[in-house]
Amino acid sequence: MHRVVALVRPPQSTFELACAAQVFGIERAGLPTRYAFGVCTERPGPVETHAGYDMLVTDGLDALDGADTVIVPGWLPATEPPSPAVVAALRRAHARGTRMVSICSGVFALAHAGLLEGRRATTHWALADQLAARFPYVRVEPDVLYVDHGDVATSAGAGAGLDLCMHLVRHDQGARYAAHVARTMVMPPHREGGQLQYSAPARPAQIDGTLAPLLDWVSGRLGEVVSVESMAAHAGVSARTLTRRFIEQLGVSPGQWLLSRRVAAAQDLLESSDLPLDAVARRVGLSSAVNLRRRFVNLLGTTPGAYRRTFRAKRG
């Protein structure tokens, strides 16, 4: 059982905390429970929230000592540094090998603890300049949904907290387990693009012509030859217009989105079947085991064979 502990502070943002609780703290029918979720705070007792109510938190900072993952679900106001006791607890947890995670403004707590020196990190786009100015040794990336270094991970604005939590589940438990969790939350297991697509007011072109029907059509034909031209023809638009809509709505090109779907489908087959790699490649439209391996290495940093062995061992 992987123990996840969220460190909260008054006034706590309830949405960021709910992101972590919904992913790691819910028992789901038909799915083995692999996470235990808890909440702690520096001074146990009532913790004020931005939602107008207090929540009772009974565990103190010593709860971090038993965590496999620590999540800081927001840190407001971001200008207020954590206490020496919180800094020491975060550093102690990281030194012990605990995975440290922040959602939105929670990155400021990790930065104050010195866990991001010389590293890439992200936060809400409206806080990115403040983070860069306050911590010049942090390489702030304002245009991504999350950054994961393995031992430390940071997410952009509140909604991106779900993206990061789902990414961690995929890393820990595999694509099929993560897809089941995502279905129970009625959300995609992986969201494409970066947060810059959300940082400016929407133009009419950004909300005109939803891609949802096309994405469903393509997802049912991954084993077939699907090109940008055929996608555009099915949508009844030019390839140029289709590309523009993909960039505006998903933050990536049609080709990038299609490749990510093919690789995700291959992950599922590798976890759930004994099909040879060539057969897996053909079923998801990647033509050969050689091409499948190249795409896996480029996108996931591992080989199909190593991926299959890893998640077969975890299931066993």
N, C-alpha and C positions, 0 to 999 in steps of 0.2 A: 504494500500500500504506500503510495507516494503522498506525503503530507505537505499540503499547501497552507501557508499561514499568511493572512493579509494584515499588514500593519496600518491601523487607522489613527487619525488624530482629529481633534475638533478644530474647525467645523469640517466634518467629513462630507465629501461628495458621494451621494448614495448610488449614482449610476455607475461610477467607476468600480465601486465595491461590488455592485450587483453583477458587473461583467465577470469578475473572477468567481463570484459565488455561483452564478448560473452555469459556468463551464465546469468548475471543479467541485462544486458542493451539492450537486443534484444526483440522486439515484435514478437511473433510467431503466425501465422495463426492457428485458431482453439484452441488456448490456452489462457485463461484469463491472462492478465498482472498483476502480483502481486508484481513486484519489480520496483522501480525507481532508476536509477543509475546515479551517478555524480562523478566528479573528483575534487580534490582540491590540493593546494600546499601551502607551507609556504609563498612564495612571488609570488602572482599572476602575470601572464605574460607569456612570452615564456619559455618553459621548455625543455632543451636539452635532447635528447634521445640517446641511444646506436645505433639506426638505422640510424643515420646520418641526422636527421631532428629535428626541434624544434616543439613542440606542444603548442598551446595557452591554458592556464588554467586560467580561470577568477575568480574562487572561492578561498578564503583563508581558513585558519584554522577554521574560525567560521562555515564553512559548516559541520564540524564534530559534532557540537552541535545538529544538527537536524537528525543525522544518527541513524538508528537501527542497522546497521552493518558497521564497519569501516574495510577496507582492506588495508594492506600495501603490495603492489605488488612488492616486492624486495626492497633492501636497499644497494646500491652500491656507493662507496666501503664499504664493511661491517665493515671495521676498523674505519670508521668515525662516531662518535656518533651524534645523532640528537641534534638539538639546544634545549635550555631550553624551548623555546616556543612550539616546537613540543612535547617534553616530557610532558609538562603541558597539552597540548590539548589531548594527548592520555590518560593520567591519568584521566582527567576530563570526557572524554567520557566513559571510563570503569566504573568510579564511578557512573555515571548516569544510568548504566545498558546496555550500548551499547555492542553488541557482537564484539570482537576484533579479527581480522583474519590476518595472515601473509602468504605470498607465498614466498617460497624459502628464500632468504637472508633477507626478511622483518622481520624475527624473531628477528634480531638484534635490530631493533627499539623497538619492544615490550619488549625485555629484558632490554634495556637501560631505558625504562619507568618503570621498576620494576613490570611488569605484569606477570612474569614467575617464581617468587621466589618460590622454593620448588616444582615446577611443571614439568611435562613431556613436552617436546617440540621436534620438529624435524626441520631439514633444509636440504639443498642439502648435499649429502654424502661428498662432497669435503670440505664443510664448518663445518662439525659436530665437528671436533677436535678443531677448532678455537672457535666455540660457547662454547664448554665445558670449554676451558681454560680461556676464557674471563669472563664467567659467571658460576663459579663453583656451584652456588646454583640452577642452572637449570639442570634438569635430562634429558640429551640429549639422544634421541632414534634415532640412525642413520639408522635403518633398516625398518622404516615404511613410508608409503606414507603421512600420516597426523595424527595429534593428536587433539582431540576435547574435551575440558573441559566444553563446553556449553557456558561459557562467553568469553573464549579465545581459539582460534584454530590456529594451525600452520601446514604448509605443507612442504614437501620435495622439491626437485628440480622443475624447472619451470613446467614441464608436470604434476606433482602432484598437482599443483594449480587447474587444472581442476577437479581432483579427489576430492579435498576438497570442491570446489565450488558446485559440484554435490551432495556431501554428505550433504551440508548445505541445498540445495534445497529439497532433500529427507526428511530431518528433518523438514523443514518448511512446505512443501506442499504435502508430501507423495510420494510413489513410482511411482504411475501412472503419476503424473505431471512431476516428474524427468525423467522418461523414455521417455516422449514426448520431453522434452528438449534435452535429449541425442540423440534421433533419428534425430532431426534437425541438430545436429552437427556431425552426423555419427560416434558416439563413444559409447562404452558401458556405461550404467548408473552406473556401479560399476566395478572397476578394482581390481582384486585380487592381493594378495601378497604384498611385500615390495620393497623398492628401492634398496636393496642390489643386486637384480637380474640384475640391470642396472649399477652397480658401477664398473664392471670389463669388460675387452674386451670379446666379445662373442667368445665362442669355437664353432667349427663346430656342436657339438651335440646340442647346444642351438638353432640353427636355422634350424636344420634338422627335417623334419616331422612336419609341422604345425598341430596344434590341431583344427583349425577352423572347418573343416568338422565334426569332432567328437563332438565338442561342440554344433553345430547346430543339430546334430542327437539326442543327449541327451536332449537338450532343448525342442524338440518336443515330448518327452516321459517321462516327469516328473511324470505323473500319473501312470506310469508302474514301475515294479520292475527292477531297473537298478543297477548293481553292478560293482565294479572295473573290475571284470573278464569279464563281458559282454561288458563293454566299451573297454577293451583290445582286446577282440575277434573281435569286430566291426572294430577296428583300425588295426587289423592284427599284433599285437605285444603282447609280454608277459606283464603280470601285472606289473612286475618290470620295464620294459622299459617304460610303460605308466606312471607309477608314476614318473620316472626320468624326462620324458618330461614335465609333469605337473609342477614339481618343477622348472625346468629350464625356462619354458615359462610363467608360471602364478604365481610362487612363493608359491603355495599351493598344497596339495595332491589332487588326484581325488575325494576322499570322502568329503574333505572340500569344494571343488568347487561345487560339486553336492548339498550339503546341503545349501550352500548360494543361489544357483539358486532356490531351492525348497522354501526357506523362501521368496525370492524376489517375486516369483509367488504367494505365499500366501498373501503377502502385497497387491499386485495388486487386488486380488479377494476380500479381505476384504474392500478395498476402493470402488470397482466398483460393488459389488453384495451384495445381502442379504442372500447368502447361509449360512446355519448353519456351525458352526466351524468344525464339523465332516466331512461335505461335502467338505469344503475347504481343510482340511487335506488330504482327499482321492484324490482329484484332483491334488494335488501337490506331492503326493507320501509320505506323512508323516503319513499315516495310521489312525491316531485318533486325536481327539481334545486334548487329554492329551499330546501326543507327540508334537503336534503343539505348545501347550502352553509352554512346556519345551524348545523347540528350540527357540521360540521367546524370552523367558526370558533370555536364555543363550547368544543369539546373539544380541538382540536389547534392552534388559533391560526393557521390558514391556510385557504385555500379549496381545494376539490377540484381545480380547474384548476391551481393553483400546486403542489399536492402531486404531481399527475401529471407536470407538467413537470420537477419536481425529480428524481424518481426515474427518469424516462425518460432524463434527461441523465446521471445517475450510471451507468446501465446502458450508455449509449453510450460 
